[in-house]
Amino acid sequence: QVQLVESGGGLVQPGGSLRLSCAASGSIFDLNSMGWYRQAPGKQRELVAVITRGGSTNYADSVKGRFTISRDSAKNTVALQMNSLKPADTAVYYCSLSRLGLVYWGQGTQVTVSS
C-alpha cells in the first residue's frame, strides 16, 4: 500500500506563487519517480512535472521556467514551487508515485488562479 497526501493548494491572484507538498508513506521502496499532474474542468489529466529516483526532472512546456519540482528523499516528500501563476494553471493538482509498473495517486488539491 502507498499513501500520498497533498497540501498547499488554494486561491492566488495571477502572478502569485504557491507551493504544493506531497508526503508519501507505505511501501515506497524501489519507487521509480514522483511527480505532479493536474486536471482542469472538462480536460484530461496532464503531466506537470516529474522527478526520478536519480534526480532527473521533466516539465510540461507550459510550466517550464515557472514551476520547480524538488524532493526530500529522507522525508519521502516531493514539492512543487509554482511561480508566476496564470489563470490557465487553475486545476486540481495530483501527486503521483510510480513504483514497479504501478502509479499511485493522491486525493488532489485545488489550485485556483483568479483576480
C-alpha positions in Angstrom: 0.0 0.0 0.0 1.1 3.5 -0.9 -0.4 6.6 0.6 0.1 10.1 -0.8 -1.1 13.2 1.0 -1.0 16.6 -0.7 -1.2 20.0 0.8 -0.7 23.6 -0.1 -3.4 24.4 -2.7 -5.6 27.4 -2.6 -6.6 30.7 -4.2 -4.0 33.0 -5.6 -4.0 36.1 -7.8 -2.4 36.0 -11.3 1.3 36.4 -11.0 1.4 35.0 -7.5 3.0 31.9 -6.1 2.0 28.7 -4.3 3.9 25.7 -3.0 2.4 22.2 -3.1 3.8 19.4 -0.9 3.2 15.7 -1.0 4.1 13.2 1.7 4.5 9.5 0.7 4.2 6.6 3.1 3.8 2.9 3.0 5.5 0.5 0.5 7.6 3.1 -1.3 10.9 1.4 -1.5 12.1 0.9 -5.1 10.0 3.9 -6.3 10.8 5.0 -9.8 9.6 8.6 -9.8 7.3 11.1 -8.1 5.5 13.9 -9.8 2.6 16.2 -10.2 -0.3 16.1 -12.6 -3.2 18.4 -13.0 -6.7 18.2 -14.3 -8.8 21.2 -15.3 -12.6 21.0 -15.7 -13.5 19.3 -18.9 -9.9 18.4 -19.7 -7.8 15.3 -19.4 -5.2 14.9 -16.6 -1.8 16.1 -17.8 1.7 15.9 -16.6 3.0 19.0 -14.8 6.4 17.8 -13.6 8.2 14.7 -12.6 11.4 13.8 -10.7 13.0 10.4 -11.0 14.8 8.4 -8.3 18.0 9.6 -9.8 17.0 13.2 -9.5 16.3 13.9 -13.2 13.4 16.3 -13.8 10.9 16.8 -16.6 8.4 19.6 -17.0 5.4 20.3 -19.2 6.3 23.1 -21.7 3.5 25.3 -20.3 5.2 25.4 -16.9 8.9 25.5 -17.7 10.7 28.4 -16.1 7.8 29.0 -13.7 7.5 25.7 -11.7 10.1 23.8 -9.9 9.8 20.3 -8.6 12.0 19.1 -5.7 12.2 16.2 -3.3 13.4 15.3 0.1 14.3 11.6 -0.1 14.9 11.3 3.6 11.4 12.6 4.4 9.8 10.9 1.3 8.3 14.2 0.2 8.0 16.0 -3.1 7.2 19.6 -3.6 6.1 21.8 -6.5 7.0 25.5 -6.3 4.7 27.4 -8.6 5.6 31.0 -9.5 4.1 33.5 -12.0 0.8 31.7 -11.8 -1.7 32.2 -14.6 -5.5 31.6 -14.7 -4.7 28.7 -17.1 -2.9 26.9 -14.2 -6.3 26.6 -12.4 -6.9 22.8 -11.8 -6.9 20.1 -9.3 -3.3 19.0 -8.8 -2.5 15.4 -8.1 0.7 13.9 -6.6 1.8 10.7 -8.2 4.3 8.0 -7.4 5.5 5.4 -9.8 6.7 2.1 -8.5 7.1 -1.4 -10.0 5.0 -0.5 -13.0 2.1 0.9 -11.0 1.1 4.5 -10.5 -0.4 5.7 -7.2 -2.3 9.0 -6.8 -3.1 11.4 -4.0 -6.5 12.8 -3.4 -5.8 16.0 -5.2 -5.6 19.7 -4.1 -7.4 22.6 -5.8 -5.3 25.4 -7.2 -7.3 28.4 -8.4 -5.7 31.4 -10.0 -8.1 34.3 -10.2 -8.3 38.0 -9.5 
